[in-house]
Amino acid sequence: MGNLAGVAAAISVGGAGSVFWMWVFAMLGSSLAFVESVLAQLHKKEINL
């Protein structure tokens, strides 16, 4: 529910340009999450207990 209200508030306050910036930041966040996952898999070490 909060995501819908946040988008509606952003559009009402910032206009249609806010949708563009939401897409930009969504792509940036997704790419950072992907890079973090790839680096975690590359630098994974086995732990012997």
Secondary structure as the mmCIF struct_conf table of DSSP 4:
data_model
#
loop_
_struct_conf.conf_type_id
_struct_conf.id
_struct_conf.beg_label_comp_id
_struct_conf.beg_label_asym_id
_struct_conf.beg_label_seq_id
_struct_conf.end_label_comp_id
_struct_conf.end_label_asym_id
_struct_conf.end_label_seq_id
HELX_RH_AL_P HELX_RH_AL_P1 GLY A 2 GLY A 14
TURN_TY1_P TURN_TY1_P1 ALA A 16 ALA A 16
HELX_RH_AL_P HELX_RH_AL_P2 GLY A 17 LEU A 42
TURN_TY1_P TURN_TY1_P2 HIS A 43 HIS A 43
#
